[in-house]
Amino acid sequence: MMPTPVAAPITGIVWKILVSVGDSITPEQPVMILESMKMEVPVCSPCGGVIRSIDVSVGQAVEDGDSVASVTT
């Protein structure tokens, strides 16, 4: 099964990662928090499954639409 990407909903800085590779998650579960314009913005998974990769690190800048993690259902 192909992994489903988790995309950043906004341009910002990765502030906190809430999951680890191998964690089971539910649809719309926050997987990390971005900081953008002094606001905390959750990045939620589009589906439930298992976290297969985390593609960013704390402090890294991301653009709107960038893949920040992947989930296998």
PQR file of N, CA, C, O and H, with PARSE charges and radii, in Angstrom:
ATOM      1  N   MET A   1       0.841  -1.185   0.000 -0.4000 1.5000
ATOM      2  CA  MET A   1       0.000   0.000   0.000 -0.0000 2.0000
ATOM      3  C   MET A   1       0.887   1.250   0.000  0.5500 1.7000
ATOM      4  O   MET A   1       1.869   1.326   0.739 -0.5500 1.4000
ATOM      5  N   MET A   2       0.533   2.205  -0.822 -0.4000 1.5000
ATOM      6  CA  MET A   2       1.304   3.444  -0.923 -0.0000 2.0000
ATOM      7  C   MET A   2       1.034   4.333   0.294  0.5500 1.7000
ATOM      8  O   MET A   2      -0.113   4.460   0.723 -0.5500 1.4000
ATOM      9  H   MET A   2      -0.264   2.143  -1.421  0.4000 1.0000
ATOM     10  N   PRO A   3       2.077   4.947   0.850 -0.5600 1.5000
ATOM     11  CA  PRO A   3       1.867   5.867   1.966  0.2800 2.0000
ATOM     12  C   PRO A   3       1.105   7.113   1.509  0.5500 1.7000
ATOM     13  O   PRO A   3       1.263   7.574   0.379 -0.5500 1.4000
ATOM     14  N   THR A   4       0.289   7.641   2.398 -0.4000 1.5000
ATOM     15  CA  THR A   4      -0.443   8.879   2.156 -0.0000 2.0000
ATOM     16  C   THR A   4       0.348  10.031   2.772  0.5500 1.7000
ATOM     17  O   THR A   4       0.684   9.974   3.955 -0.5500 1.4000
ATOM     18  H   THR A   4       0.161   7.267   3.317  0.4000 1.0000
ATOM     19  N   PRO A   5       0.652  11.074   2.001 -0.5600 1.5000
ATOM     20  CA  PRO A   5       1.391  12.194   2.576  0.2800 2.0000
ATOM     21  C   PRO A   5       0.521  13.030   3.515  0.5500 1.7000
ATOM     22  O   PRO A   5      -0.688  13.158   3.324 -0.5500 1.4000
ATOM     23  N   VAL A   6       1.164  13.588   4.523 -0.4000 1.5000
ATOM     24  CA  VAL A   6       0.537  14.563   5.416 -0.0000 2.0000
ATOM     25  C   VAL A   6       1.137  15.911   5.020  0.5500 1.7000
ATOM     26  O   VAL A   6       2.347  16.112   5.121 -0.5500 1.4000
ATOM     27  H   VAL A   6       2.147  13.483   4.678  0.4000 1.0000
ATOM     28  N   ALA A   7       0.286  16.831   4.570 -0.4000 1.5000
ATOM     29  CA  ALA A   7       0.770  18.103   4.026 -0.0000 2.0000
ATOM     30  C   ALA A   7       0.630  19.246   5.023  0.5500 1.7000
ATOM     31  O   ALA A   7      -0.324  19.300   5.799 -0.5500 1.4000
ATOM     32  H   ALA A   7      -0.697  16.668   4.487  0.4000 1.0000
ATOM     33  N   ALA A   8       1.586  20.146   4.987 -0.4000 1.5000
ATOM     34  CA  ALA A   8       1.523  21.366   5.799 -0.0000 2.0000
ATOM     35  C   ALA A   8       0.382  22.241   5.278  0.5500 1.7000
ATOM     36  O   ALA A   8       0.308  22.495   4.076 -0.5500 1.4000
ATOM     37  H   ALA A   8       2.361  20.102   4.356  0.4000 1.0000
ATOM     38  N   PRO A   9      -0.513  22.708   6.164 -0.5600 1.5000
ATOM     39  CA  PRO A   9      -1.631  23.529   5.718  0.2800 2.0000
ATOM     40  C   PRO A   9      -1.277  25.008   5.528  0.5500 1.7000
ATOM     41  O   PRO A   9      -2.090  25.795   5.043 -0.5500 1.4000
ATOM     42  N   ILE A  10      -0.057  25.369   5.918 -0.4000 1.5000
ATOM     43  CA  ILE A  10       0.345  26.781   5.909 -0.0000 2.0000
ATOM     44  C   ILE A  10       1.876  26.843   5.909  0.5500 1.7000
ATOM     45  O   ILE A  10       2.530  25.889   6.330 -0.5500 1.4000
ATOM     46  H   ILE A  10       0.604  24.730   6.312  0.4000 1.0000
ATOM     47  N   THR A  11       2.438  27.929   5.452 -0.4000 1.5000
ATOM     48  CA  THR A  11       3.879  28.154   5.543 -0.0000 2.0000
ATOM     49  C   THR A  11       4.229  28.494   6.985  0.5500 1.7000
ATOM     50  O   THR A  11       3.565  29.322   7.609 -0.5500 1.4000
ATOM     51  H   THR A  11       1.906  28.704   5.110  0.4000 1.0000
ATOM     52  N   GLY A  12       5.259  27.865   7.510 -0.4000 1.5000
ATOM     53  CA  GLY A  12       5.646  28.138   8.892 -0.0000 2.0000
ATOM     54  C   GLY A  12       6.886  27.359   9.293  0.5500 1.7000
ATOM     55  O   GLY A  12       7.610  26.825   8.452 -0.5500 1.4000
ATOM     56  H   GLY A  12       5.799  27.192   7.003  0.4000 1.0000
ATOM     57  N   ILE A  13       7.111  27.307  10.592 -0.4000 1.5000
ATOM     58  CA  ILE A  13       8.248  26.614  11.194 -0.0000 2.0000
ATOM     59  C   ILE A  13       7.706  25.464  12.030  0.5500 1.7000
ATOM     60  O   ILE A  13       6.743  25.637  12.778 -0.5500 1.4000
ATOM     61  H   ILE A  13       6.523  27.740  11.275  0.4000 1.0000
ATOM     62  N   VAL A  14       8.324  24.281  11.906 -0.4000 1.5000
ATOM     63  CA  VAL A  14       7.911  23.148  12.739 -0.0000 2.0000
ATOM     64  C   VAL A  14       8.255  23.480  14.188  0.5500 1.7000
ATOM     65  O   VAL A  14       9.422  23.676  14.530 -0.5500 1.4000
ATOM     66  H   VAL A  14       9.106  24.140  11.299  0.4000 1.0000
ATOM     67  N   TRP A  15       7.235  23.541  15.027 -0.4000 1.5000
ATOM     68  CA  TRP A  15       7.406  23.909  16.428 -0.0000 2.0000
ATOM     69  C   TRP A  15       7.480  22.689  17.323  0.5500 1.7000
ATOM     70  O   TRP A  15       8.300  22.634  18.240 -0.5500 1.4000
ATOM     71  H   TRP A  15       6.287  23.382  14.749  0.4000 1.0000
ATOM     72  N   LYS A  16       6.610  21.692  17.056 -0.4000 1.5000
ATOM     73  CA  LYS A  16       6.563  20.505  17.903 -0.0000 2.0000
ATOM     74  C   LYS A  16       6.062  19.320  17.085  0.5500 1.7000
ATOM     75  O   LYS A  16       5.098  19.452  16.330 -0.5500 1.4000
ATOM     76  H   LYS A  16       5.944  21.736  16.312  0.4000 1.0000
ATOM     77  N   ILE A  17       6.704  18.171  17.228 -0.4000 1.5000
ATOM     78  CA  ILE A  17       6.263  16.929  16.581 -0.0000 2.0000
ATOM     79  C   ILE A  17       5.580  16.083  17.650  0.5500 1.7000
ATOM     80  O   ILE A  17       6.159  15.809  18.700 -0.5500 1.4000
ATOM     81  H   ILE A  17       7.486  18.064  17.841  0.4000 1.0000
ATOM     82  N   LEU A  18       4.338  15.669  17.372 -0.4000 1.5000
ATOM     83  CA  LEU A  18       3.504  15.008  18.372 -0.0000 2.0000
ATOM     84  C   LEU A  18       3.482  13.487  18.260  0.5500 1.7000
ATOM     85  O   LEU A  18       2.969  12.818  19.157 -0.5500 1.4000
ATOM     86  H   LEU A  18       3.868  15.892  16.519  0.4000 1.0000
ATOM     87  N   VAL A  19       4.021  12.928  17.188 -0.4000 1.5000
ATOM     88  CA  VAL A  19       3.986  11.482  16.956 -0.0000 2.0000
ATOM     89  C   VAL A  19       5.372  10.978  16.603  0.5500 1.7000
ATOM     90  O   VAL A  19       6.281  11.758  16.318 -0.5500 1.4000
ATOM     91  H   VAL A  19       4.437  13.471  16.459  0.4000 1.0000
ATOM     92  N   SER A  20       5.520   9.661  16.626 -0.4000 1.5000
ATOM     93  CA  SER A  20       6.766   9.006  16.232 -0.0000 2.0000
ATOM     94  C   SER A  20       6.472   7.982  15.144  0.5500 1.7000
ATOM     95  O   SER A  20       5.332   7.539  14.999 -0.5500 1.4000
ATOM     96  H   SER A  20       4.782   9.027  16.857  0.4000 1.0000
ATOM     97  N   VAL A  21       7.484   7.606  14.386 -0.4000 1.5000
ATOM     98  CA  VAL A  21       7.333   6.554  13.385 -0.0000 2.0000
ATOM     99  C   VAL A  21       6.847   5.287  14.092  0.5500 1.7000
ATOM    100  O   VAL A  21       7.378   4.895  15.131 -0.5500 1.4000
ATOM    101  H   VAL A  21       8.410   7.965  14.504  0.4000 1.0000
ATOM    102  N   GLY A  22       5.824   4.656  13.504 -0.4000 1.5000
ATOM    103  CA  GLY A  22       5.254   3.443  14.072 -0.0000 2.0000
ATOM    104  C   GLY A  22       4.014   3.678  14.911  0.5500 1.7000
ATOM    105  O   GLY A  22       3.310   2.726  15.247 -0.5500 1.4000
ATOM    106  H   GLY A  22       5.392   4.974  12.660  0.4000 1.0000
ATOM    107  N   ASP A  23       3.728   4.942  15.261 -0.4000 1.5000
ATOM    108  CA  ASP A  23       2.526   5.249  16.044 -0.0000 2.0000
ATOM    109  C   ASP A  23       1.269   5.026  15.209  0.5500 1.7000
ATOM    110  O   ASP A  23       1.242   5.344  14.020 -0.5500 1.4000
ATOM    111  H   ASP A  23       4.300   5.716  14.989  0.4000 1.0000
ATOM    112  N   SER A  24       0.230   4.479  15.837 -0.4000 1.5000
ATOM    113  CA  SER A  24      -1.092   4.387  15.200 -0.0000 2.0000
ATOM    114  C   SER A  24      -1.819   5.699  15.439  0.5500 1.7000
ATOM    115  O   SER A  24      -1.796   6.241  16.544 -0.5500 1.4000
ATOM    116  H   SER A  24       0.253   4.221  16.803  0.4000 1.0000
ATOM    117  N   ILE A  25      -2.472   6.211  14.385 -0.4000 1.5000
ATOM    118  CA  ILE A  25      -3.187   7.477  14.511 -0.0000 2.0000
ATOM    119  C   ILE A  25      -4.581   7.336  13.914  0.5500 1.7000
ATOM    120  O   ILE A  25      -4.867   6.398  13.169 -0.5500 1.4000
ATOM    121  H   ILE A  25      -2.491   5.771  13.487  0.4000 1.0000
ATOM    122  N   THR A  26      -5.435   8.284  14.257 -0.4000 1.5000
ATOM    123  CA  THR A  26      -6.806   8.326  13.756 -0.0000 2.0000
ATOM    124  C   THR A  26      -6.933   9.446  12.722  0.5500 1.7000
ATOM    125  O   THR A  26      -6.093  10.345  12.682 -0.5500 1.4000
ATOM    126  H   THR A  26      -5.203   9.046  14.862  0.4000 1.0000
ATOM    127  N   PRO A  27      -7.982   9.402  11.881 -0.5600 1.5000
ATOM    128  CA  PRO A  27      -8.186  10.495  10.921  0.2800 2.0000
ATOM    129  C   PRO A  27      -8.297  11.844  11.642  0.5500 1.7000
ATOM    130  O   PRO A  27      -8.933  11.948  12.692 -0.5500 1.4000
ATOM    131  N   GLU A  28      -7.681  12.854  11.073 -0.4000 1.5000
ATOM    132  CA  GLU A  28      -7.694  14.227  11.577 -0.0000 2.0000
ATOM    133  C   GLU A  28      -6.932  14.411  12.888  0.5500 1.7000
ATOM    134  O   GLU A  28      -7.051  15.454  13.531 -0.5500 1.4000
ATOM    135  H   GLU A  28      -7.164  12.769  10.221  0.4000 1.0000
ATOM    136  N   GLN A  29      -6.152  13.407  13.291 -0.4000 1.5000
ATOM    137  CA  GLN A  29      -5.324  13.549  14.495 -0.0000 2.0000
ATOM    138  C   GLN A  29      -4.158  14.479  14.196  0.5500 1.7000
ATOM    139  O   GLN A  29      -3.498  14.317  13.169 -0.5500 1.4000
ATOM    140  H   GLN A  29      -6.055  12.559  12.769  0.4000 1.0000
ATOM    141  N   PRO A  30      -3.882  15.459  15.070 -0.5600 1.5000
ATOM    142  CA  PRO A  30      -2.708  16.313  14.873  0.2800 2.0000
ATOM    143  C   PRO A  30      -1.421  15.499  14.989  0.5500 1.7000
ATOM    144  O   PRO A  30      -1.252  14.722  15.929 -0.5500 1.4000
ATOM    145  N   VAL A  31      -0.522  15.679  14.035 -0.4000 1.5000
ATOM    146  CA  VAL A  31       0.762  14.983  14.070 -0.0000 2.0000
ATOM    147  C   VAL A  31       1.917  15.918  14.409  0.5500 1.7000
ATOM    148  O   VAL A  31       2.974  15.472  14.854 -0.5500 1.4000
ATOM    149  H   VAL A  31      -0.659  16.310  13.271  0.4000 1.0000
ATOM    150  N   MET A  32       1.713  17.210  14.198 -0.4000 1.5000
ATOM    151  CA  MET A  32       2.716  18.198  14.586 -0.0000 2.0000
ATOM    152  C   MET A  32       2.066  19.575  14.657  0.5500 1.7000
ATOM    153  O   MET A  32       0.930  19.768  14.226 -0.5500 1.4000
ATOM    154  H   MET A  32       0.854  17.573  13.837  0.4000 1.0000
ATOM    155  N   ILE A  33       2.808  20.517  15.207 -0.4000 1.5000
ATOM    156  CA  ILE A  33       2.344  21.906  15.334 -0.0000 2.0000
ATOM    157  C   ILE A  33       3.333  22.800  14.599  0.5500 1.7000
ATOM    158  O   ILE A  33       4.543  22.710  14.804 -0.5500 1.4000
ATOM    159  H   ILE A  33       3.731  20.360  15.557  0.4000 1.0000
ATOM    160  N   LEU A  34       2.800  23.665  13.739 -0.4000 1.5000
ATOM    161  CA  LEU A  34       3.617  24.679  13.069 -0.0000 2.0000
ATOM    162  C   LEU A  34       3.407  26.009  13.764  0.5500 1.7000
ATOM    163  O   LEU A  34       2.346  26.264  14.334 -0.5500 1.4000
ATOM    164  H   LEU A  34       1.817  23.739  13.572  0.4000 1.0000
ATOM    165  N   GLU A  35       4.420  26.853  13.715 -0.4000 1.5000
ATOM    166  CA  GLU A  35       4.301  28.227  14.188 -0.0000 2.0000
ATOM    167  C   GLU A  35       4.343  29.114  12.962  0.5500 1.7000
ATOM    168  O   GLU A  35       5.276  29.053  12.161 -0.5500 1.4000
ATOM    169  H   GLU A  35       5.282  26.646  13.252  0.4000 1.0000
ATOM    170  N   SER A  36       3.315  29.943  12.829 -0.4000 1.5000
ATOM    171  CA  SER A  36       3.245  30.862  11.700 -0.0000 2.0000
ATOM    172  C   SER A  36       2.632  32.167  12.172  0.5500 1.7000
ATOM    173  O   SER A  36       1.508  32.191  12.672 -0.5500 1.4000
ATOM    174  H   SER A  36       2.558  29.993  13.480  0.4000 1.0000
ATOM    175  N   MET A  37       3.366  33.237  12.013 -0.4000 1.5000
ATOM    176  CA  MET A  37       2.883  34.567  12.404 -0.0000 2.0000
ATOM    177  C   MET A  37       2.407  34.575  13.863  0.5500 1.7000
ATOM    178  O   MET A  37       1.364  35.139  14.193 -0.5500 1.4000
ATOM    179  H   MET A  37       4.280  33.217  11.606  0.4000 1.0000
ATOM    180  N   LYS A  38       3.212  33.926  14.730 -0.4000 1.5000
ATOM    181  CA  LYS A  38       2.966  33.853  16.169 -0.0000 2.0000
ATOM    182  C   LYS A  38       1.716  33.066  16.536  0.5500 1.7000
ATOM    183  O   LYS A  38       1.212  33.191  17.652 -0.5500 1.4000
ATOM    184  H   LYS A  38       4.059  33.468  14.461  0.4000 1.0000
ATOM    185  N   MET A  39       1.206  32.249  15.600 -0.4000 1.5000
ATOM    186  CA  MET A  39       0.067  31.369  15.879 -0.0000 2.0000
ATOM    187  C   MET A  39       0.550  29.923  15.805  0.5500 1.7000
ATOM    188  O   MET A  39       1.443  29.594  15.026 -0.5500 1.4000
ATOM    189  H   MET A  39       1.616  32.147  14.693  0.4000 1.0000
ATOM    190  N   GLU A  40      -0.055  29.066  16.629 -0.4000 1.5000
ATOM    191  CA  GLU A  40       0.211  27.638  16.561 -0.0000 2.0000
ATOM    192  C   GLU A  40      -0.840  26.999  15.664  0.5500 1.7000
ATOM    193  O   GLU A  40      -2.039  27.145  15.905 -0.5500 1.4000
ATOM    194  H   GLU A  40      -0.781  29.333  17.262  0.4000 1.0000
ATOM    195  N   VAL A  41      -0.394  26.292  14.633 -0.4000 1.5000
ATOM    196  CA  VAL A  41      -1.299  25.695  13.648 -0.0000 2.0000
ATOM    197  C   VAL A  41      -1.072  24.181  13.623  0.5500 1.7000
ATOM    198  O   VAL A  41       0.024  23.732  13.290 -0.5500 1.4000
ATOM    199  H   VAL A  41       0.579  26.173  14.438  0.4000 1.0000
ATOM    200  N   PRO A  42      -2.104  23.380  13.974 -0.5600 1.5000
ATOM    201  CA  PRO A  42      -1.919  21.933  13.936  0.2800 2.0000
ATOM    202  C   PRO A  42      -1.867  21.413  12.505  0.5500 1.7000
ATOM    203  O   PRO A  42      -2.547  21.928  11.618 -0.5500 1.4000
ATOM    204  N   VAL A  43      -1.049  20.382  12.297 -0.4000 1.5000
ATOM    205  CA  VAL A  43      -0.998  19.657  11.032 -0.0000 2.0000
ATOM    206  C   VAL A  43      -1.665  18.314  11.308  0.5500 1.7000
ATOM    207  O   VAL A  43      -1.146  17.512  12.084 -0.5500 1.4000
ATOM    208  H   VAL A  43      -0.497  19.964  13.018  0.4000 1.0000
ATOM    209  N   CYS A  44      -2.812  18.065  10.678 -0.4000 1.5000
ATOM    210  CA  CYS A  44      -3.597  16.870  10.955 -0.0000 2.0000
ATOM    211  C   CYS A  44      -3.471  15.859   9.824  0.5500 1.7000
ATOM    212  O   CYS A  44      -3.334  16.218   8.655 -0.5500 1.4000
ATOM    213  H   CYS A  44      -3.234  18.717  10.047  0.4000 1.0000
ATOM    214  N   SER A  45      -3.519  14.584  10.203 -0.4000 1.5000
ATOM    215  CA  SER A  45      -3.451  13.510   9.216 -0.0000 2.0000
ATOM    216  C   SER A  45      -4.752  13.440   8.424  0.5500 1.7000
ATOM    217  O   SER A  45      -5.829  13.581   9.004 -0.5500 1.4000
ATOM    218  H   SER A  45      -3.630  14.292  11.153  0.4000 1.0000
ATOM    219  N   PRO A  46      -4.676  13.225   7.113 -0.5600 1.5000
ATOM    220  CA  PRO A  46      -5.897  13.112   6.321  0.2800 2.0000
ATOM    221  C   PRO A  46      -6.595  11.760   6.501  0.5500 1.7000
ATOM    222  O   PRO A  46      -7.734  11.584   6.068 -0.5500 1.4000
ATOM    223  N   CYS A  47      -5.896  10.791   7.152 -0.4000 1.5000
ATOM    224  CA  CYS A  47      -6.473   9.453   7.312 -0.0000 2.0000
ATOM    225  C   CYS A  47      -5.889   8.794   8.556  0.5500 1.7000
ATOM    226  O   CYS A  47      -4.889   9.251   9.110 -0.5500 1.4000
ATOM    227  H   CYS A  47      -4.971  10.934   7.504  0.4000 1.0000
ATOM    228  N   GLY A  48      -6.524   7.728   8.977 -0.4000 1.5000
ATOM    229  CA  GLY A  48      -5.986   6.934  10.064 -0.0000 2.0000
ATOM    230  C   GLY A  48      -4.980   5.933   9.527  0.5500 1.7000
ATOM    231  O   GLY A  48      -4.960   5.646   8.330 -0.5500 1.4000
ATOM    232  H   GLY A  48      -7.337   7.356   8.527  0.4000 1.0000
ATOM    233  N   GLY A  49      -4.151   5.405  10.405 -0.4000 1.5000
ATOM    234  CA  GLY A  49      -3.173   4.406   9.986 -0.0000 2.0000
ATOM    235  C   GLY A  49      -1.968   4.425  10.893  0.5500 1.7000
ATOM    236  O   GLY A  49      -2.077   4.678  12.093 -0.5500 1.4000
ATOM    237  H   GLY A  49      -4.167   5.638  11.377  0.4000 1.0000
ATOM    238  N   VAL A  50      -0.811   4.152  10.304 -0.4000 1.5000
ATOM    239  CA  VAL A  50       0.448   4.084  11.040 -0.0000 2.0000
ATOM    240  C   VAL A  50       1.424   5.088  10.429  0.5500 1.7000
ATOM    241  O   VAL A  50       1.581   5.145   9.209 -0.5500 1.4000
ATOM    242  H   VAL A  50      -0.723   3.947   9.330  0.4000 1.0000
ATOM    243  N   ILE A  51       2.074   5.874  11.276 -0.4000 1.5000
ATOM    244  CA  ILE A  51       3.079   6.835  10.802 -0.0000 2.0000
ATOM    245  C   ILE A  51       4.266   6.053  10.230  0.5500 1.7000
ATOM    246  O   ILE A  51       4.903   5.277  10.942 -0.5500 1.4000
ATOM    247  H   ILE A  51       1.946   5.827  12.267  0.4000 1.0000
ATOM    248  N   ARG A  52       4.556   6.261   8.953 -0.4000 1.5000
ATOM    249  CA  ARG A  52       5.661   5.574   8.277 -0.0000 2.0000
ATOM    250  C   ARG A  52       6.915   6.437   8.215  0.5500 1.7000
ATOM    251  O   ARG A  52       8.029   5.916   8.245 -0.5500 1.4000
ATOM    252  H   ARG A  52       4.038   6.892   8.375  0.4000 1.0000
ATOM    253  N   SER A  53       6.742   7.753   8.129 -0.4000 1.5000
ATOM    254  CA  SER A  53       7.921   8.626   8.116 -0.0000 2.0000
ATOM    255  C   SER A  53       7.542   9.992   8.651  0.5500 1.7000
ATOM    256  O   SER A  53       6.400  10.438   8.545 -0.5500 1.4000
ATOM    257  H   SER A  53       5.836   8.176   8.105  0.4000 1.0000
ATOM    258  N   ILE A  54       8.541  10.641   9.230 -0.4000 1.5000
ATOM    259  CA  ILE A  54       8.444  12.051   9.598 -0.0000 2.0000
ATOM    260  C   ILE A  54       9.539  12.729   8.797  0.5500 1.7000
ATOM    261  O   ILE A  54      10.724  12.456   8.990 -0.5500 1.4000
ATOM    262  H   ILE A  54       9.469  10.279   9.316  0.4000 1.0000
ATOM    263  N   ASP A  55       9.136  13.616   7.897 -0.4000 1.5000
ATOM    264  CA  ASP A  55      10.043  14.154   6.887 -0.0000 2.0000
ATOM    265  C   ASP A  55      10.646  15.510   7.231  0.5500 1.7000
ATOM    266  O   ASP A  55      11.343  16.107   6.411 -0.5500 1.4000
ATOM    267  H   ASP A  55       8.173  13.838   7.740  0.4000 1.0000
ATOM    268  N   VAL A  56      10.379  16.002   8.444 -0.4000 1.5000
ATOM    269  CA  VAL A  56      10.878  17.311   8.869 -0.0000 2.0000
ATOM    270  C   VAL A  56      11.412  17.192  10.290  0.5500 1.7000
ATOM    271  O   VAL A  56      11.227  16.169  10.950 -0.5500 1.4000
ATOM    272  H   VAL A  56       9.813  15.518   9.110  0.4000 1.0000
ATOM    273  N   SER A  57      12.069  18.233  10.749 -0.4000 1.5000
ATOM    274  CA  SER A  57      12.553  18.269  12.131 -0.0000 2.0000
ATOM    275  C   SER A  57      12.134  19.586  12.776  0.5500 1.7000
ATOM    276  O   SER A  57      11.806  20.554  12.090 -0.5500 1.4000
ATOM    277  H   SER A  57      12.220  19.064  10.213  0.4000 1.0000
ATOM    278  N   VAL A  58      12.151  19.603  14.093 -0.4000 1.5000
ATOM    279  CA  VAL A  58      11.790  20.815  14.834 -0.0000 2.0000
ATOM    280  C   VAL A  58      12.711  21.948  14.394  0.5500 1.7000
ATOM    281  O   VAL A  58      13.927  21.776  14.295 -0.5500 1.4000
ATOM    282  H   VAL A  58      12.417  18.816  14.651  0.4000 1.0000
ATOM    283  N   GLY A  59      12.113  23.106  14.132 -0.4000 1.5000
ATOM    284  CA  GLY A  59      12.865  24.279  13.705 -0.0000 2.0000
ATOM    285  C   GLY A  59      12.961  24.438  12.200  0.5500 1.7000
ATOM    286  O   GLY A  59      13.415  25.472  11.711 -0.5500 1.4000
ATOM    287  H   GLY A  59      11.126  23.245  14.212  0.4000 1.0000
ATOM    288  N   GLN A  60      12.538  23.424  11.465 -0.4000 1.5000
ATOM    289  CA  GLN A  60      12.621  23.468  10.001 -0.0000 2.0000
ATOM    290  C   GLN A  60      11.491  24.308   9.419  0.5500 1.7000
ATOM    291  O   GLN A  60      10.355  24.241   9.890 -0.5500 1.4000
ATOM    292  H   GLN A  60      12.169  22.584  11.863  0.4000 1.0000
ATOM    293  N   ALA A  61      11.801  25.098   8.397 -0.4000 1.5000
ATOM    294  CA  ALA A  61      10.788  25.882   7.680 -0.0000 2.0000
ATOM    295  C   ALA A  61      10.104  24.987   6.653  0.5500 1.7000
ATOM    296  O   ALA A  61      10.759  24.195   5.975 -0.5500 1.4000
ATOM    297  H   ALA A  61      12.723  25.152   8.014  0.4000 1.0000
ATOM    298  N   VAL A  62       8.782  25.116   6.540 -0.4000 1.5000
ATOM    299  CA  VAL A  62       8.016  24.379   5.534 -0.0000 2.0000
ATOM    300  C   VAL A  62       7.100  25.344   4.796  0.5500 1.7000
ATOM    301  O   VAL A  62       6.709  26.387   5.319 -0.5500 1.4000
ATOM    302  H   VAL A  62       8.249  25.759   7.091  0.4000 1.0000
ATOM    303  N   GLU A  63       6.775  24.971   3.583 -0.4000 1.5000
ATOM    304  CA  GLU A  63       5.866  25.759   2.753 -0.0000 2.0000
ATOM    305  C   GLU A  63       4.486  25.097   2.743  0.5500 1.7000
ATOM    306  O   GLU A  63       4.370  23.894   2.976 -0.5500 1.4000
ATOM    307  H   GLU A  63       7.092  24.123   3.158  0.4000 1.0000
ATOM    308  N   ASP A  64       3.468  25.867   2.480 -0.4000 1.5000
ATOM    309  CA  ASP A  64       2.108  25.355   2.326 -0.0000 2.0000
ATOM    310  C   ASP A  64       2.110  24.216   1.307  0.5500 1.7000
ATOM    311  O   ASP A  64       2.565  24.396   0.177 -0.5500 1.4000
ATOM    312  H   ASP A  64       3.562  26.844   2.290  0.4000 1.0000
ATOM    313  N   GLY A  65       1.605  23.047   1.701 -0.4000 1.5000
ATOM    314  CA  GLY A  65       1.525  21.909   0.796 -0.0000 2.0000
ATOM    315  C   GLY A  65       2.700  20.947   0.867  0.5500 1.7000
ATOM    316  O   GLY A  65       2.627  19.852   0.310 -0.5500 1.4000
ATOM    317  H   GLY A  65       1.236  22.901   2.619  0.4000 1.0000
ATOM    318  N   ASP A  66       3.796  21.332   1.546 -0.4000 1.5000
ATOM    319  CA  ASP A  66       4.930  20.416   1.690 -0.0000 2.0000
ATOM    320  C   ASP A  66       4.514  19.167   2.454  0.5500 1.7000
ATOM    321  O   ASP A  66       3.724  19.246   3.395 -0.5500 1.4000
ATOM    322  H   ASP A  66       3.856  22.222   1.998  0.4000 1.0000
ATOM    323  N   SER A  67       5.041  18.021   2.053 -0.4000 1.5000
ATOM    324  CA  SER A  67       4.823  16.778   2.792 -0.0000 2.0000
ATOM    325  C   SER A  67       5.693  16.809   4.038  0.5500 1.7000
ATOM    326  O   SER A  67       6.909  16.978   3.942 -0.5500 1.4000
ATOM    327  H   SER A  67       5.683  17.957   1.289  0.4000 1.0000
ATOM    328  N   VAL A  68       5.080  16.646   5.208 -0.4000 1.5000
ATOM    329  CA  VAL A  68       5.830  16.678   6.471 -0.0000 2.0000
ATOM    330  C   VAL A  68       5.927  15.303   7.115  0.5500 1.7000
ATOM    331  O   VAL A  68       6.757  15.083   7.997 -0.5500 1.4000
ATOM    332  H   VAL A  68       4.092  16.508   5.286  0.4000 1.0000
ATOM    333  N   ALA A  69       5.074  14.373   6.673 -0.4000 1.5000
ATOM    334  CA  ALA A  69       5.067  13.006   7.197 -0.0000 2.0000
ATOM    335  C   ALA A  69       4.305  12.131   6.209  0.5500 1.7000
ATOM    336  O   ALA A  69       3.719  12.628   5.247 -0.5500 1.4000
ATOM    337  H   ALA A  69       4.399  14.552   5.956  0.4000 1.0000
ATOM    338  N   SER A  70       4.321  10.810   6.459 -0.4000 1.5000
ATOM    339  CA  SER A  70       3.493   9.914   5.653 -0.0000 2.0000
ATOM    340  C   SER A  70       2.850   8.877   6.558  0.5500 1.7000
ATOM    341  O   SER A  70       3.385   8.503   7.602 -0.5500 1.4000
ATOM    342  H   SER A  70       4.797  10.406   7.240  0.4000 1.0000
ATOM    343  N   VAL A  71       1.665   8.422   6.111 -0.4000 1.5000
ATOM    344  CA  VAL A  71       0.855   7.472   6.870 -0.0000 2.0000
ATOM    345  C   VAL A  71       0.495   6.306   5.933  0.5500 1.7000
ATOM    346  O   VAL A  71       0.139   6.516   4.774 -0.5500 1.4000
ATOM    347  H   VAL A  71       1.231   8.726   5.263  0.4000 1.0000
ATOM    348  N   THR A  72       0.593   5.086   6.453 -0.4000 1.5000
ATOM    349  CA  THR A  72       0.109   3.919   5.725 -0.0000 2.0000
ATOM    350  C   THR A  72      -1.177   3.449   6.378  0.5500 1.7000
ATOM    351  O   THR A  72      -1.225   3.249   7.592 -0.5500 1.4000
ATOM    352  H   THR A  72       0.883   4.915   7.395  0.4000 1.0000
ATOM    353  N   THR A  73      -2.218   3.271   5.579 -0.4000 1.5000
ATOM    354  CA  THR A  73      -3.502   2.851   6.142 -0.0000 2.0000
ATOM    355  C   THR A  73      -3.573   1.350   6.250  0.5500 1.7000
ATOM    356  O   THR A  73      -4.583   0.811   6.703 -0.5500 1.4000
ATOM    357  H   THR A  73      -2.179   3.433   4.593  0.4000 1.0000
TER
END
